[in-house]
Amino acid sequence: MRFDILTLFPEMFSSPFQESILAKAIEKGLIEVRTINIRDFALDKHQVVDDAPYGGGQGMVMKVEPIARAIEQVKMENPSAWTVYLTPEGKPLNQEIIKELSSRSHLILLCGRYEGVDERVRQLFVDEEISIGDYVLTGGELAAMVLIDTVSRLVPGVLGSDKSAEEDSFFGSLLEYPQYTRPASFRNHEVPEVLLSGNHQAISLWRREESLRRTWLRRPELLNKASLSEEDKKILEEIIQNKS
């Protein structure tokens, strides 16, 4: 899978993609991450990429021409590349959107700055607008990093086991069950006995129950979207009755 990041600050991306799982995925050729400096597509000698807004107001607006040239150059290589604008006004990023994006082979990620981009960029060149939360960052670069990390996890081969992503929180609209490792006892807090039993069927049942319990206690609204079996519904009913 390929990510092309359109940004005014390409050096921000050097470290995150040289570490851990993403670095290994790039080394294996499972994902490709390129940064494209929007300033390189400004034709004047000062490489101006922003200007004052028509009608007055605070701040500066990113100009349409350099962004248009940058996107068009990428699309000359792959006309089907999907362009995402990272903006607080976009759809909130969630696991469902991440799954949809992971099915695409090439994403163009546009990182806004200042007061955002000229509206004609959105009208003519953007396929989808995405937000990572109801707050404002200094630019779209951090949001682009989050999106790349989340989408890359669903690319086959990126994680040690493809089942790891399936067991993550929000996959299937449920939060993940509690995890434990050695030691079995720490300051009078014990690992649940079922996890030490070696009984895989019992462990699987415990994990499903705890996933349902944790979702109900912390994010009950997610249950409205979850695909629950009749057994899940019985377990959830008991959890709600016991209120724990």
Number of C-alpha atoms within 10 A of each C-alpha: 18 19 20 19 26 26 25 21 16 15 10 13 18 10 9 12 17 13 10 9 16 22 17 16 20 17 12 12 12 16 21 16 15 13 19 20 18 26 20 16 19 19 12 10 6 8 13 16 21 21 12 14 15 8 5 8 9 9 12 19 20 23 21 18 16 21 25 16 15 20 25 14 13 15 15 10 9 11 12 12 20 19 21 22 26 26 26 21 15 16 15 14 17 17 16 12 13 17 16 10 20 19 12 14 14 20 20 24 30 27 23 22 21 14 17 19 21 18 12 13 17 16 9 10 17 17 13 14 19 21 21 22 16 11 9 12 16 10 20 24 24 16 22 26 16 13 20 23 15 19 19 24 20 20 19 16 14 21 17 10 10 14 11 11 18 13 15 15 15 17 16 18 21 25 24 21 18 9 8 10 8 7 8 14 11 9 5 7 8 11 16 13 10 16 18 11 10 10 10 12 10 13 17 13 14 16 18 18 18 19 18 24 24 18 22 20 12 10 13 14 11 15 17 9 10 14 10 16 9 8 10 15 12 12 18 20 12 13 17 13 9 8 10 10
